[in-house]
Every structure is written in structure tokens, then in C-alpha cells.
């Protein structure tokens, strides 16, 4: 049976939320997209008020994509921020599966640069910015992993979020690592959560 380690991406391998930072980066470099702020702001309020889901909100977040040179923007973004990837990631022992809610159009580039063995993330239509399918978040991460790796044993799991990534932590047969400000804090699943 194949063995892998699972890593979350945002605030785990890097100290920021890549999707949000990319939006800010694009606003700074392509200031005309400011006209899309109301398109994002109103659904953002609905999300905060729990009127719409995060998946629905993400249909609006990247509406500006058709109006920027996306490939160039993504390349330049990672030229700036690739250096922020935590160094401990480069000492991995097993094949890695990165599972993230961030968009595929953004993570595909860093996946190539850092030689991820496999990437599972939220799919977006590059032409519209709209999310395709479900947001790769919480239990959806496990569902997507099991769909792509039905006979694979997970050894270690790394994430910054004990709350949102309990489902992927539950897959660990080895060690769980809570990533706090780039530091690795090992724990046993049963010490933090009631049961598997």
C-alpha cells in the first residue's frame, strides 16, 4: 500500500492565505479591478450573516480574472512569495499530497515549482473566475482524497487549523502536526479530539 503525508497549504506551508493575498496583489498591480469590489463586498456580507455558503461566496471572489493577464499575474505573485514557504517542508520523508481550499489556477504554479507529488484544491473556471464544484474544505478534503487515493495510507498530517482540518487529521496513522506561526507542534489525534 502506498504511503503519503498530507499537508494543508495556506498558513501551513506559507504564513498567509494565498487566495486573499493574491486578490490584494492583483488590486495593487491591476488597480482597475477595484470596480469589482462591490461584487465581492455584498456576497461577503451575506457570508458573514450566514445567508450564503463559502462555496457560493467563492463564485464571486475571482470575478476579476478575465480582466487581468492571469498567467503573468500568478507567475509574478509566486516570484514574490515563493521565498516564504517554510523550510521544513523541503525535508519531507514521503510523497506529499497538498489539500487546499485555495484555487487551482493559483496553486498549480507553486506546485510545479516545489514539486508537489499531488495537489488537490478548489477548481475554478479561469475564464470567469467561478468555482467549479465544491469548495475543497473540511470534509470535502477527505472525500476528494479518498476519491483520488482509495488505497493509500496516510502517515503524517500537517495543518494550521485544528478546527477546520479535523477531518484530515483523522486520517493520520502516524503523527499530526499543528502548524503555528511556521513552527511544528506534534500531537496525538486522541489528545485533541474525542475519537476517530
Helices and strands as residue ranges (DSSP letters): E 2-7, H 18-29, G 31-36, H 37-48, H 54-61, G 65-67, H 70-81, G 82-84, G 87-91, E 95-103, H 104-114, E 118-124, E 131-132, H 139-148, E 152-159, H 166-169, E 176-180, E 183-187, H 189-192
